[in-house]
C-alpha cells in the first residue's frame, strides 16, 4: 500500500481527483509533491503525477513551479529549511541548561521532522545525491549547513557556560546528527519493510542516545555498576 493511501489521500482515479480544478494553492501542490517524492524518489517522480495528485493540470503546476527541480526545492523549504528561523529563535530564548537543550533539540527534531512525511526527504537525498548533484548542493546549503551551525551553537553554549568540557565542536556535531539520521533511515528503509524485526520506540531511542552522548558509556569514579 502506498504512503498516499495510508495517509488517506484519494487515488488518482477517484471521484475527488477526476474533477480537474483550474487553480490550486501552492500549498496543495507542495503537499502532493512531498507525498510523491517520498513514495517514489526524485528521479521517478514526474511532474504530471504531482499535478494529477493535486487535481490540477500540468500547466497549472508549471505556473508555480516551472521545473521539477524548483518544485523539489520548494518542498524542502516548506517542510524543513523554512523552519530554521523558528528553531534559531527557540535557541535564543531557551532558559534551561545546555544538556537540557541537547535533549530538547533531538526530541523536537523527531517530533517536527522525523515523525512526519518530510523525513523521507533525508532518504531521498542520501540515495539520489550522486545522480543529482544540483539538488544535493541545494540541500546542503538549505538544510545541512544551517542545521550544523545551529548544533554548533548549542555545543558552544555548553562550553561557554562550563557545562561541557573541551570538545572538538566540528566533529561532536555528528554525535547529535548521526543518531537522528539513522532513526530516519530505519523508518524509511528496512524498518518500513519488516517493522516487526526493527521496531524502535523513538522516545526511548532519543533518550538513550542523549544519555550516552552526555554521560558516556564508561563507569565514572565513585559510581556503582547496576
Buried (B, 14 or more C-beta within 10 A) or exposed (E): EEBBEEEEBBEEEEEEBEEEEEEBEBEBBBBBBBBBBBBBBBEEBEBEBBBBBBBBBEEBBBEBBEEBBEBBBBBBBBBBBEBBEEBBEBBEEBEEEBBBBBBBBBBBBBEBBBBBBBBBBBBBBBBBBEEBEEBBEBBBEBBBEBBBEBBBBBBBBBBEEEBBEEEEBEEBBEBBBEBBBEBBBBBBEEBEEEEEEEEEEBEEBBBEBBEEBBEEEEEEEEEEEE
